[in-house]
Amino acid sequence: MVSSDWIELARSYESAIRVGLTATPERGDGQGLGALFDALIVAASPRELTEAGHLVPCEIIAPDRPLRSAEIAQRPVDAYLEHARGRRTIVFASHVKAARQYLDEFAAEGVRAAVVHGELAAADRGEIMRRYRAGEIDVLVNVYVLTEGFDDPITSCCIIARGCTTPGIYLQMVGRILRPAPGKTSALLIDLRGVVHVHGRPDEDRTYSLDGRAIRREGDAAGVRLCVVCQAPIPEGSTICPGCDRAPSELEAPAVLGLELVRYAGKRQEGDAERVATLARWFIDAQARGFKTGWAYHKYKVVYGDWPSWSVKRAANEQLRRTA
């Protein structure tokens, strides 16, 4: 629920005009912010910001289904070594015990890693963050520390090894890797819990509301109840989630299932006409930024998984000439 401190502050300045700025307008329980605000304006969608170059495109690798609360598809270190070696990476762990285990596994494989969590002294945490930003640490494992407010644009990989009870938490975590930086052309989300199957791609169109569920995927019903553990829909009249087991009473690192991770990207389902239009826009963006045409081709490969076909390139160039 909305913090009582915020409610009290609002009551103390009832005649003041309040403006809230956020990418995830929801409370901690996933409900809207109607208790504090009267209207909600969506200035731009993540998809629009990505196409305009204000965010980088994100590739997603995940299991083929959402997993239960005490499960992950692979060890974070194995997923990192296979898919993200060389990328500056942050790992989201469910609790400190799991984070320390992941740190030991990274160290055993010779990966420069460190852990930050709320129990660390401020000075120790600051020194670790300094070393990470300086490039002395490649992987930063964290527990509820880097979810929001963390700014290191060169970071390009996020490994989710925990659940996300609300879409806001999920979007905040992935948002750490979407910011552009010199030489950065893409971000990589390695989703070991299959959260993407519940909350969708980061650039997916969403509906926002001040009342009820604050952030919904397009087509989701406003009144659907979701499990607080795995976010699976709970049938009407039922009090038990059919999608997961009860969380263990003692904190243990999630069980590693050894599942294959598959690439998951909705834009790859687009036909040639949509791909031509997208590539033509990226040609225009490249010209405006003073980049070579190869920038648009590389961005195409990141988003669609392969280089554009000869027919798509020809059609996009023809469309570019018509608009010149």
QUIJO-V991399 format. One record per backbone hydrogen bond with DSSP energy under -0.5 kcal/mol. NH is the residue of the N-H (numbers start at 1). CO is the residue of the C=O. Records with the same first field share a line. If there is no record, write none. Layout:
NH=CO / CO
This chain:
7=3
8=4
9=5
10=6
11=7
12=8
13=9 / 10
14=11
16=13
18=16
22=20
26=24
27=31
30=27
32=212
34=210
36=33
37=33
43=41
49=45
50=46
51=47
52=48
53=50
54=49
55=49
56=178
59=187
61=189
62=262
63=191
67=193
71=68
72=255
73=192
79=75
80=76
81=77
82=78
83=79
84=80
85=80
87=84
89=138
90=157
91=140
92=159
93=91 / 142
94=161
99=95
100=96
101=97
102=98
103=99
104=100
105=101
106=102
107=103
108=104
109=105 / 106
110=107
111=106
113=111
114=139
116=141
118=143
120=117
125=121
126=122
127=123
128=124
129=125
130=126
131=127
132=128
133=129
134=130
135=132
136=131
137=131
138=112
139=112
140=89
141=114 / 139
142=91
143=116
152=150
155=152
156=88
157=88
158=188
159=90
160=158 / 190
161=92 / 159
170=166
171=167
172=168
173=169
174=170
175=171
176=172 / 173
177=174
178=175
180=54
184=181
185=183
187=57
188=156
189=59
190=158 / 188
191=61 / 189
192=160 / 190
194=191
197=194
198=195
199=195
200=196
204=201
207=216
209=214
213=222
214=30
216=207
218=205
220=217
224=221
227=232
231=227
234=225
235=233
238=235
244=241
255=70
257=72 / 255
258=73
259=73
262=62
264=60
268=265
269=266
270=267
275=271
276=272
277=273
278=274
279=275
280=276
281=277
282=278
283=279
284=280
285=281
286=282
287=283
288=284
289=285
290=286 / 287
291=286
295=292
296=293
297=293
298=294
299=295
300=296
301=297
302=298
303=299
304=300
305=301
313=309
314=310
315=311
316=312
317=313
318=314
319=315
320=316
321=317
322=318
323=319
324=320
